[in-house]
Amino acid sequence: MGLRSLGAADVPVLQYLCDQQPYETMFIASRVAQFGADPRMLGATLFGFERNGSLAAALHHGTNLVPIGDPNDDEAIVAFAAQVGPRRGTKAILGPQQLVLKLHRALSRLWGDSWAVTRQVREHQPVMALGEPPHLPGDRRVRIVNEAELEGYYRAAVSMYKEEVGGDAADSGDAYKMYVRSLLAFRRAFGAEHQGEFWFKADIGACAGPIGQIQGVWLRPDLRSRGMAEPALAQAVTLMRTTWPIISLYVNDYNTPAIRAYQRLGFQPVGELATVLY
């Protein structure tokens, strides 16, 4: 039993670990599928907790702190908290609900206010998935966004970020714009616009195997409550499913209107996440 850093040779066992909870572990599964497990490519360190020679849990330690594994494995959580240490260089802890909350408590007990004091804790974020065509007709104005439309799509993405996460994404310099540019380059951005201004957007923010995870859903505020969001998202999902047959997403439990809209489209609950924001 012990803790060690993971590398390229560990990708198959990491993928197997993610496969045990494919919807809740999409963050790590997607990044490993794209970049592998080499810290230089990943931009973060992956730690593994082994028991009897087998990988029992893993931790992504970078801008985001993301644990995966058995939610009842308290030994792994304590080991991860001790490894992370008192200096917080992360903006969020996110991932499977029980693991995130246990890791936050363990970090707070060990290291105090640097981890205990948060900006917000979103304890219950239902994960939902759809593996068939949406149950509602789509708005055909929604399409895959091309790279030449970066500026307009970026403005919509910044507005979404401010509403959903808080703060100004533009404050990160070019980092967020580079992220949005990559979504367009990999044809993972979907939207509708009028005269270059996007009024709806949705991204595939993570993907692995047959599953694509929607993130960044946004409808311009003055267009809300007009019955436009569901047809727009239905069309985005239809387009997404040509590449990823199963589409998943997660939502804050207090966002009842969004949950009901997703249910009308046919999404069903498949798990739960949590996010601790700093």
Phi and psi in degrees as a GROMACS rama.xvg file:
@    title "Ramachandran Plot"
@    xaxis  label "Phi"
@    yaxis  label "Psi"
@TYPE xy
178.593  174.104  GLY-2
-112.698  139.101  LEU-3
-153.118  158.646  ARG-4
-77.7407  148.315  SER-5
-105.323  154.881  LEU-6
-139.979  -163.999  GLY-7
-57.1982  -36.1569  ALA-8
-68.4842  -15.4233  ALA-9
-92.7357  -0.0642797  ASP-10
-55.7749  -44.9139  VAL-11
-60.7116  -40.9494  PRO-12
-73.4848  -31.4523  VAL-13
-63.6688  -43.7982  LEU-14
-63.1854  -38.8783  GLN-15
-63.384  -41.3742  TYR-16
-63.0006  -42.3292  LEU-17
-64.2623  -35.8965  CYS-18
-63.2761  -20.0846  ASP-19
-70.8294  -26.0158  GLN-20
-139.552  69.6843  GLN-21
-61.8187  -29.5154  PRO-22
-82.6256  -37.7964  TYR-23
-78.7528  -19.5094  GLU-24
-105.404  18.3258  THR-25
-61.1146  -32.57  MET-26
-58.5325  -52.9386  PHE-27
-70.5729  -43.2446  ILE-28
-57.2758  -42.7585  ALA-29
-66.7208  -45.0773  SER-30
-67.5978  -39.2913  ARG-31
-67.261  -38.5042  VAL-32
-62.6679  -34.3822  ALA-33
-87.1113  -40.5299  GLN-34
-116.351  -9.88581  PHE-35
78.2405  -161.845  GLY-36
-113.865  5.49651  ALA-37
-70.8299  122.429  ASP-38
-55.4424  -31.3532  PRO-39
-67.1525  -34.7203  ARG-40
-84.8208  -35.9635  MET-41
-76.9052  -26.9247  LEU-42
72.8519  20.1809  GLY-43
-161.538  165.414  ALA-44
-104.446  137.636  THR-45
-104.949  123.575  LEU-46
-106.01  141.948  PHE-47
-117.936  142.407  GLY-48
-108.318  118.155  PHE-49
-106.536  145.314  GLU-50
-138.425  125.033  ARG-51
54.5233  38.6152  ASN-52
79.7173  2.5801  GLY-53
-117.974  146.271  SER-54
-72.805  117.507  LEU-55
-101.166  -27.1512  ALA-56
-158.813  160.971  ALA-57
-144.299  158.725  ALA-58
-137.954  125.042  LEU-59
-87.3892  119.191  HIS-60
-119.377  98.8745  HIS-61
-155.934  -140.819  GLY-62
-57.3695  -35.6412  THR-63
-112.571  140.444  ASN-64
-102.568  118.313  LEU-65
-133.566  110.185  VAL-66
-93.1349  146.725  PRO-67
-138.142  155.011  ILE-68
137.847  -165.446  GLY-69
-68.1037  123.043  ASP-70
-62.8271  -16.2102  PRO-71
-95.9857  5.14513  ASN-72
-85.2386  79.4441  ASP-73
-68.1201  -28.94  ASP-74
-62.0861  -42.052  GLU-75
-64.1437  -41.8762  ALA-76
-61.8709  -45.362  ILE-77
-62.33  -41.8178  VAL-78
-64.0085  -41.4965  ALA-79
-64.1803  -43.5749  PHE-80
-61.9213  -40.5467  ALA-81
-66.349  -38.5804  ALA-82
-66.9026  -40.7218  GLN-83
-62.9427  -42.5382  VAL-84
85.3338  -179.229  GLY-85
-79.4492  -20.6446  PRO-86
-88.3979  119.035  ARG-87
-93.4185  115.051  ARG-88
-112.875  14.0638  GLY-89
-109.768  152.782  THR-90
-95.2789  -19.0645  LYS-91
-160.715  151.179  ALA-92
-108.23  126.474  ILE-93
-146.286  158.688  LEU-94
140.473  -158.335  GLY-95
-53.1876  134.64  PRO-96
-53.7117  -54.4597  GLN-97
-64.2982  -40.0669  GLN-98
-65.7406  -41.0326  LEU-99
-62.4457  -47.4217  VAL-100
-68.0086  -37.2171  LEU-101
-67.0142  -41.0802  LYS-102
-66.0821  -40.1402  LEU-103
-61.3161  -43.6947  HIS-104
-64.2241  -41.8615  ARG-105
-65.2066  -42.8502  ALA-106
-62.9073  -40.3474  LEU-107
-65.8925  -41.6154  SER-108
-64.2816  -43.5745  ARG-109
-74.6473  -40.9903  LEU-110
-121.478  -3.1585  TRP-111
79.9497  -146.962  GLY-112
-65.2197  -24.2204  ASP-113
-58.4166  -27.9024  SER-114
-110.011  -28.0864  TRP-115
-73.4209  -34.7801  ALA-116
-83.0643  117.984  VAL-117
-121.044  163.978  THR-118
-84.8158  -38.7767  ARG-119
-164.894  145.091  GLN-120
-120.532  116.793  VAL-121
-101.665  93.3807  ARG-122
-74.8587  -28.7623  GLU-123
-130.614  108.734  HIS-124
-125.998  92.7467  GLN-125
-57.757  138.652  PRO-126
-100.675  132.794  VAL-127
-127.55  154.308  MET-128
-143.674  154.934  ALA-129
-138.521  122.095  LEU-130
-116.065  25.5456  GLY-131
-147.442  171.065  GLU-132
-59.6464  146.801  PRO-133
-56.4226  149.868  PRO-134
-80.1459  -4.89024  HIS-135
-122.505  151.106  LEU-136
-67.2751  152.371  PRO-137
-98.1085  159.264  GLY-138
-88.9901  111.948  ASP-139
-68.9388  -6.06974  ARG-140
-72.5914  -19.8441  ARG-141
-76.782  134.617  VAL-142
-150.498  173.176  ARG-143
-71.7643  131.665  ILE-144
-85.5827  136.233  VAL-145
-97.527  165.711  ASN-146
-64.1483  -26.5276  GLU-147
-69.1374  -13.6023  ALA-148
-100.026  21.7278  GLU-149
-54.5713  -48.5674  LEU-150
-61.8956  -46.3112  GLU-151
-65.8079  -41.5238  GLY-152
-69.2495  -36.5242  TYR-153
-62.743  -40.626  TYR-154
-61.0323  -41.7311  ARG-155
-65.7689  -38.4309  ALA-156
-65.272  -39.2381  ALA-157
-64.13  -41.0294  VAL-158
-63.1941  -42.016  SER-159
-61.6206  -45.5715  MET-160
-60.3025  -43.1323  TYR-161
-61.9107  -40.5083  LYS-162
-70.6982  -43.7503  GLU-163
-83.9077  -43.6542  GLU-164
-102.092  -34.5312  VAL-165
94.8839  147.542  GLY-166
83.7537  175.36  GLY-167
-106.842  117.626  ASP-168
-61.2637  -27.9201  ALA-169
-65.1973  -19.8035  ALA-170
-66.0003  -17.1905  ASP-171
-80.8986  10.3421  SER-172
75.4245  -133.005  GLY-173
-88.0143  -4.94076  ASP-174
-60.7596  -48.1477  ALA-175
-69.2709  -37.8954  TYR-176
-64.3189  -37.6185  LYS-177
-63.4428  -38.2199  MET-178
-63.1979  -46.8374  TYR-179
-62.3243  -40.2223  VAL-180
-60.331  -38.6409  ARG-181
-66.9471  -35.3212  SER-182
-60.8358  -43.2359  LEU-183
-66.6953  -40.8336  LEU-184
-63.0491  -34.9927  ALA-185
-95.7327  13.4224  PHE-186
56.3262  44.4676  ARG-187
-114.913  14.0819  ARG-188
-115.959  133.174  ALA-189
-131.487  134.853  PHE-190
-166.472  176.946  GLY-191
-136.33  140.15  ALA-192
-138.765  165.365  GLU-193
-137.988  117.857  HIS-194
53.3061  42.8695  GLN-195
83.8183  -3.56088  GLY-196
-106.397  120.855  GLU-197
-80.1212  130.627  PHE-198
-105.62  -11.1472  TRP-199
-143.557  142.809  PHE-200
-148.948  153.469  LYS-201
-159.964  141.522  ALA-202
-121.459  155.792  ASP-203
-90.1598  97.1649  ILE-204
-80.9834  -20.4572  GLY-205
-151.292  148.429  ALA-206
-158.334  146.336  CYS-207
-158.306  127.267  ALA-208
60.4163  -131.275  GLY-209
-84.3319  -1.61336  PRO-210
-104.715  129.48  ILE-211
-116.104  135.676  GLY-212
-107.612  120.852  GLN-213
-73.9506  135.095  ILE-214
-138.309  164.817  GLN-215
66.7656  34.0579  GLY-216
-72.9145  130.923  VAL-217
-152.108  135.993  TRP-218
-123.922  134.443  LEU-219
-52.4632  132.631  ARG-220
-53.3958  -38.2613  PRO-221
-73.7125  -7.63913  ASP-222
-102.046  -0.120702  LEU-223
-75.068  158.729  ARG-224
64.9408  26.8069  SER-225
-118.122  8.308  ARG-226
75.763  22.4182  GLY-227
-95.1331  -25.5721  MET-228
-67.6529  -45.7742  ALA-229
-65.1295  -47.1404  GLU-230
-61.6652  -36.9278  PRO-231
-64.7156  -45.4801  ALA-232
-68.9766  -35.5154  LEU-233
-58.9879  -42.4796  ALA-234
-68.2757  -40.5362  GLN-235
-59.8193  -44.6457  ALA-236
-63.4578  -40.1486  VAL-237
-59.7273  -42.8126  THR-238
-68.1646  -41.4362  LEU-239
-60.9555  -38.3691  MET-240
-70.3581  -9.72672  ARG-241
-71.3655  -19.8284  THR-242
-109.911  -41.3087  THR-243
-120.214  106.09  TRP-244
-61.6645  -26.9725  PRO-245
-113.878  125.585  ILE-246
-112.318  128.814  ILE-247
-120.86  166.86  SER-248
-161.301  166.933  LEU-249
-134.846  155.284  TYR-250
-146.49  148.568  VAL-251
-69.0899  138.738  ASN-252
-63.5912  -23.694  ASP-253
-81.9911  -6.98833  TYR-254
-88.586  69.1657  ASN-255
-59.2893  -43.0907  THR-256
-58.5606  -40.5897  PRO-257
-66.8733  -42.5557  ALA-258
-60.159  -44.3782  ILE-259
-64.6262  -38.2073  ARG-260
-63.5378  -44.0201  ALA-261
-63.3896  -38.6515  TYR-262
-63.5312  -40.099  GLN-263
-64.8428  -29.4897  ARG-264
-75.9127  -15.9288  LEU-265
112.744  -0.509961  GLY-266
-67.1155  140.872  PHE-267
-123.318  147.763  GLN-268
-66.7955  137.059  PRO-269
-134.546  0.409182  VAL-270
170.182  -167.602  GLY-271
-151.876  137.929  GLU-272
-115.186  172.705  LEU-273
-144.931  154.582  ALA-274
-137.625  131.744  THR-275
-111.057  119.778  VAL-276
-104.804  138.994  LEU-277
